[in-house]
């Protein structure tokens, strides 16, 4: 298959402008360290904790950049998107701050905690089946009905530029890193990381981490073109979507490697992080830690930035609690 070239590729100037634009609406999240994880991995780890971000996830960066970058005329009809959760609630948050409507298409299987958060921020949910095909079909109907501005969860230059502000902060908060690792689903966070680091710190290697049961980015990376899965099943619900043309551009040009972890390894890493760091992280953001533990030889002796992407967890269905 031939991959399409993106229409517009955001620049480092877009990232810098995004950071100024969204500053009033986001947290500058902390960077935490853990002597336990340093000893366990043989690396020096720096955790950029977007689980403490507004709306509980890094996606509020890209969503806020898109919403507050709209002209008044464009903003009148509101914004719309499709998302399994974190982008949905982040866009609802940003739209609420601007006082405009937000329509969201979500899989019926999305975590109830994320649906509740979307509604809490004023988002209007239309449910779809848990597949990329259903999601896009239902969304087309919603957008036609509302005329709202589509803000794609990751294949949008405004969103990628917003996500790039996370690694900009990380570099400002640490005294030099050898590499940065982040989870990959559609690739919005990884693309923003690539955009920022390739310009501000080109010597820093970029790695991505993915569930074995939703490893289309890994397979795409190895094959040299996008391979899309329609409905993968994994505990890491935020990483089920495929790469698109814009995110593939960044992944294929700037990522050093992609590592995968099993469901058991992801759950173990999530639980260990809760136990040892006393922070709430969701399964999707445990994937980098799982892959570091699995590939210690790659990271040993290195200063590693680990992006913890969110903390929106359904407390009634924690994966290590047997029902």
C-alpha positions in Angstrom: 0.0 0.0 0.0 1.1 3.6 -0.6 0.9 5.9 2.4 -0.5 9.4 1.8 1.7 12.4 2.5 0.2 14.8 5.1 -1.2 18.1 3.8 0.5 20.2 6.5 3.4 19.2 8.8 3.6 21.3 11.9 6.9 23.1 12.7 8.7 23.9 16.0 7.3 27.4 15.7 3.8 25.8 15.9 4.9 24.1 19.1 6.2 27.3 20.7 3.0 29.2 19.7 0.9 26.4 21.1 2.7 26.5 24.4 1.9 30.2 24.8 -1.7 29.7 23.6 -2.6 26.9 26.0 -0.6 28.0 29.1 -3.7 29.4 30.9 -5.6 26.1 30.5 -3.0 23.4 31.3 -0.7 22.4 34.2 3.0 22.3 33.8 3.1 18.8 35.1 5.9 17.6 37.5 8.8 15.3 36.6 9.2 12.5 39.3 12.0 10.1 39.9 12.1 6.7 41.6 15.2 5.2 43.2 13.4 1.8 43.1 12.8 1.8 39.4 16.3 3.2 38.8 17.8 0.2 40.7 15.4 -2.2 39.0 16.3 -1.1 35.4 19.9 0.1 35.8 18.8 3.4 34.2 18.1 6.9 35.5 14.4 7.5 34.8 12.5 10.8 34.7 8.7 10.4 34.7 6.8 13.3 33.0 3.5 12.9 34.9 0.7 13.9 32.6 -1.6 11.9 34.8 -1.6 15.1 36.9 -2.7 17.1 33.8 -6.0 19.0 33.5 -8.6 16.4 32.5 -6.2 13.7 33.6 -4.3 13.3 30.4 -1.7 14.9 28.0 -4.4 15.2 25.4 -5.7 18.4 26.9 -2.6 20.0 25.3 -3.5 19.3 21.7 -7.2 19.7 22.3 -6.7 23.2 23.9 -4.4 24.3 21.1 -7.0 23.3 18.5 -10.0 24.9 20.4 -8.3 28.2 21.3 -6.8 28.5 17.8 -10.2 28.6 16.2 -11.5 31.9 14.8 -14.7 33.1 16.5 -16.7 32.3 13.3 -15.3 28.7 13.2 -15.9 28.2 16.9 -19.7 29.1 16.7 -20.7 25.6 15.6 -18.4 23.9 18.2 -16.0 21.0 17.8 -16.5 17.3 17.3 -14.3 14.2 17.5 -14.2 10.4 17.9 -12.2 9.0 20.8 -12.0 6.1 23.2 -11.7 8.5 26.1 -8.9 10.9 26.9 -9.1 13.0 23.7 -12.9 13.1 24.2 -12.8 14.4 27.7 -9.9 16.7 26.9 -11.7 18.3 23.9 -14.9 18.6 26.1 -12.8 20.3 28.8 -11.3 22.8 26.3 -14.6 23.5 24.6 -16.2 24.1 27.9 -13.5 26.6 28.8 -14.2 28.5 25.5 -18.0 28.1 26.0 -18.7 26.2 22.8 -20.4 22.8 22.2 -18.5 19.5 21.9 -19.9 16.4 20.2 -18.0 13.1 20.8 -18.3 9.7 19.3 -17.1 7.0 21.7 -17.1 3.2 21.6 -19.8 1.7 23.7 -17.0 -0.3 25.4 -15.1 2.8 26.5 -14.4 3.0 30.3 -17.4 4.3 32.2 -15.1 6.7 34.1 -14.1 8.4 30.8 -17.7 8.6 29.6 -18.7 10.2 32.9 -15.8 12.7 32.7 -16.8 13.7 29.1 -20.4 14.4 30.3 -19.0 16.2 33.4 -17.2 18.6 31.1 -20.3 19.2 29.0 -19.5 16.9 26.1 -22.4 15.2 24.2 -21.7 11.5 23.6 -22.9 9.4 20.6 -21.9 5.8 21.0 -20.5 3.5 18.3 -19.2 -0.1 18.0 -15.6 -0.7 19.2 -14.0 -0.6 15.7 -12.3 2.1 13.7 -14.8 1.5 10.9 -17.9 2.1 13.1 -16.2 5.0 14.8 -15.6 6.8 11.6 -19.0 6.1 10.1 -20.9 7.3 13.1 -18.7 10.4 13.4 -19.5 11.3 9.7 -23.2 11.4 10.6 -22.6 13.5 13.7 -20.4 16.0 11.9 -22.9 16.4 9.0 -25.7 17.0 11.5 -23.8 19.6 13.6 -21.4 21.2 11.2 -18.8 21.3 14.0 -15.1 21.6 13.4 -13.4 18.2 13.4 -10.5 17.9 15.8 -8.9 14.5 15.1 -7.5 12.8 18.2 -4.0 12.7 16.7 -3.9 13.1 12.9 -4.2 16.9 13.1 -1.3 19.4 13.0 -2.8 21.5 15.8 -3.1 18.5 18.0 0.5 17.3 17.3 1.9 20.8 17.9 0.0 20.9 21.3 1.3 17.4 22.3 4.8 18.6 21.4 4.7 21.0 24.4 5.0 18.1 26.8 8.5 17.1 25.7 9.4 20.8 25.5 8.6 21.1 29.3 10.4 17.7 30.0 13.6 19.0 28.5 13.4 22.2 30.5 12.8 20.3 33.7 15.7 17.8 33.3 19.4 18.3 32.9 19.8 16.5 29.6 18.4 13.1 28.5 19.8 10.3 26.4 16.3 9.1 25.2 12.6 9.6 25.7 10.0 6.8 25.5 6.2 7.2 25.2 3.2 4.9 24.5 2.0 4.7 20.9 -1.5 4.2 19.6 -2.4 6.7 16.8 0.9 8.4 17.5 -0.1 11.9 18.5 2.2 12.1 21.6 5.1 10.3 19.9 4.7 12.7 16.9 4.8 15.7 19.1 7.8 14.3 20.9 9.5 13.8 17.5 8.7 17.3 16.4 10.0 19.0 19.5 13.1 16.8 20.1 14.3 16.7 16.5 14.4 20.5 16.6 15.4 21.3 20.2 17.5 18.2 21.2 18.2 16.2 18.1 20.8 14.0 20.0 18.0 12.5 22.1 16.7 9.2 20.8 12.9 8.6 20.7 11.4 5.2 21.5 7.7 4.1 21.4 6.0 1.4 23.4 3.0 -0.6 22.3 0.9 -3.6 23.5 1.6 -6.9 21.7 -2.1 -7.3 21.1 -2.4 -4.0 19.3 1.0 -3.8 17.7 0.1 -2.2 14.3 2.6 0.6 14.8 5.4 -1.9 15.6 4.5 -3.9 12.4 4.2 -0.7 10.4 7.6 0.5 11.6 9.2 -2.8 10.6 7.4 -3.0 7.2 8.0 0.6 6.2 4.4 1.5 5.6 1.2 1.8 7.6 -0.5 -1.4 8.7 -3.9 -0.7 10.3 -5.8 -3.1 12.7 -9.5 -2.4 12.8 -10.5 -3.6 16.3 -7.6 -4.9 18.5 -8.3 -6.0 22.0 -6.0 -4.9 24.8 -6.2 -3.6 28.4 -4.4 -0.5 27.1 -7.7 1.1 25.8 -6.0 4.3 24.7 -3.7 2.5 22.3 -6.1 0.7 20.0 -6.1 3.1 17.1 -3.9 3.0 14.0 -1.3 5.4 12.7 -2.4 8.0 10.1 -0.5 9.9 7.5 0.7 12.8 9.7 1.8 10.6 12.6 3.4 8.1 10.3 5.5 10.9 8.9 7.0 11.6 12.3 7.3 8.0 13.4 9.0 6.8 10.2 11.5 9.7 10.2 12.4 10.1 13.8 11.6 7.1 16.0 14.6 4.9 16.8 12.6 1.8 17.7 9.3 0.5 18.9 9.0 -2.1 21.7 6.0 -4.2 22.7 4.7 -5.7 25.9 2.3 -8.5 26.7 -1.0 -7.9 28.6 0.5 -9.5 31.7 3.6 -7.3 31.5 1.5 -4.1 31.1 -0.7 -5.0 34.1 2.4 -5.9 36.3 4.1 -2.5 35.4 0.9 -0.6 36.1 0.5 -2.2 39.5 4.2 -1.8 40.4 4.0 1.9 39.5 0.9 2.4 41.7 2.7 0.5 44.6 6.1 2.1 44.3 5.5 5.6 43.1 2.1 6.1 44.8 0.6 7.6 41.6 -2.5 6.6 39.6 -1.7 5.7 36.0 -3.8 4.0 33.4 -2.9 0.8 31.6 -1.9 2.6 28.4 0.9 4.6 30.2 2.3 1.5 31.9 3.4 0.2 28.5 6.7 2.2 28.4 7.7 0.9 31.9 6.8 -2.6 30.8 9.0 -2.4 27.8 11.9 -0.8 29.7 11.8 -3.7 32.2 11.7 -6.1 29.2 14.6 -4.4 27.3 16.9 -3.4 30.2 20.0 -3.7 28.0 18.8 -0.9 25.7 18.2 1.6 28.6 20.8 0.6 31.2 23.2 3.4 32.1 21.0 6.0 30.2 19.1 9.0 31.3 15.6 8.2 30.2 12.5 10.4 29.9 9.3 8.4 30.4 6.1 10.1 29.4 3.2 9.0 31.7 0.3 9.9 29.5 -2.7 9.8 31.8 -4.4 8.7 34.9 -8.1 8.2 34.0 -8.8 4.8 35.5 -12.1 3.1 36.2 -11.6 2.2 39.9 -14.3 -0.5 39.8 -12.5 -2.5 37.2 -8.8 -2.5 38.1 -7.1 -5.2 36.0 -5.4 -7.0 39.0 -8.7 -7.3 40.9 -10.3 -10.6 40.1 -14.1 -10.3 39.8 
